[in-house]
């Protein structure tokens, strides 16, 4: 037994409704078409016979009307045959000629609103007939012809042939209509599943809070949807635990690293001390990036938030310029004359640009410049360095976490560009890697323009 909210029950119920409607409507239409065809054939046959009778009416030499039927017609209208009868009536209602011995009108008198009479039933005998008018010898005559439908010898073959010829066209539209019903039925039945699928497509590592809706889901699919939601709950819990662990580990590592850095600075300036300080700086950067990853996973982009890329770039230059100058490198800003507004989270974009600039400063040689270019047309921001550049084969992989082109380097963990890519994706932007003019790498971040608000 199907439950009321099951998918099979819905499809079955809607199919039963559609087939019931079709089963009721189709016979009615066919019955109406059949009767109409029978009536038309009878009417045509009676009119033709009336016209044949009219052709044998004439005016004699004495001015009197005369009806002279050939023998075969007299046999057809004879009482012995008993199937057909005729009557010729003048304008006053007097029966001039008739195959009926009672010499009475066979059909009621026609009115002005009714062109012909059809389908008279008298007593236990069913009569079907029609009449025509002819003007002969200055007189208007009505010729009536009727058929006794109780006679078994009827024009069934003609009726069947003409019926299927005229009514056959209705079969295809009915089938197409039923097909259209099926399409609508199945679409309505699976609409909740389509909605759930569209919602599931929006679940990403950064949006683990989305769940599939249970409302409207058929009972056969509901356990599956519930199990999927429970799996998402476990995944979200695992993501959160991972983020908390990363953040906690990064926080815990910051303090001992700061203590180590302070103690190393008190040592005598020896080559070993410089190597320790360099390694410690690299470790501090990795810890900071891990903390960025954990924090940004929990950040969300407000669609109504607007930030100025020029402000972010200017603030960043003020922060990193001392370290860059100490390493014999310069950093500059181009295109910062006017604000460049984009839609996004200021802190996320700031951290992405910081990682991009740090990466450029590390790869550009001393005596060269790292240039930040803000473009209002994008809108976006680009960072250009004078380093070795990025090979085309590596451009599709540099944004993966923990990927490094030179495994021998120990001053990075491959997280900086992964953070940049995550921020750009979260903002619905784009990132492009190209060779800078004169050598080096040119990485461009493009963001969405702010939403236009009406006053």
Number of C-alpha atoms within 10 A of each C-alpha: 4 11 12 12 13 17 19 16 15 19 17 14 14 18 17 12 12 16 14 12 11 16 11 10 13 15 11 12 12 16 12 12 16 19 13 13 20 19 17 13 17 22 22 14 18 24 21 16 22 24 18 14 20 22 13 12 18 15 13 11 8 6 9 9 16 14 17 13 16 9 8 9 13 13 14 15 21 15 14 8 11 14 19 23 21 25 23 28 23 16 10 8 13 13 19 16 20 21 18 17 8 8 16 17 20 25 22 11 14 12 9 7 6 8 11 17 18 18 17 17 13 9 7 7 12 15 23 22 28 26 27 20 16 15 11 13 14 8 11 14 22 22 27 28 30 29 23 18 17 12 13 9 9 14 12 11 9 12 19 14 10 16 19 14 10 13 14 11 10 13 12 10 10 14 12 11 14 16 12 11 16 16 12 12 18 15 13 13 20 16 13 17 20 12 14 19 13 12 14 16 9 13 15 10 11 16 14 16 12 16 19 19 18 17 9 15 22 22 16 13 13 16 13 11 19 15 11 15 18 13 12 18 16 12 15 18 13 12 17 16 12 13 20 15 13 19 20 13 14 20 15 12 15 15 11 11 16 14 10 14 17 12 11 17 13 9 11 10 10 9 9 12 15 15 11 16 18 15 15 18 16 16 19 18 19 19 22 16 22 22 19 20 20 20 15 19 18 11 14 14 15 11 12 12 13 18 18 15 27 25 16 17 24 14 12 17 18 10 12 16 15 14 12 19 14 10 14 13 19 20 21 14 16 14 14 17 9 13 15 22 19 23 22 27 20 18 13 23 21 19 20 23 26 20 20 22 25 16 17 25 26 16 17 21 17 17 11 15 21 24 21 28 20 25 21 19 9 15 19 23 23 21 22 27 29 24 20 13 19 18 14 11 8 12 12 10 14 21 19 16 15 13 18 18 12 8 10 7 9 12 15 20 19 20 22 30 21 21 26 22 20 19 27 20 13 18 22 14 18 15 16 11 18 16 18 17 11 8 13 19 23 21 19 21 25 21 22 17 18 16 12 7 6 4 3
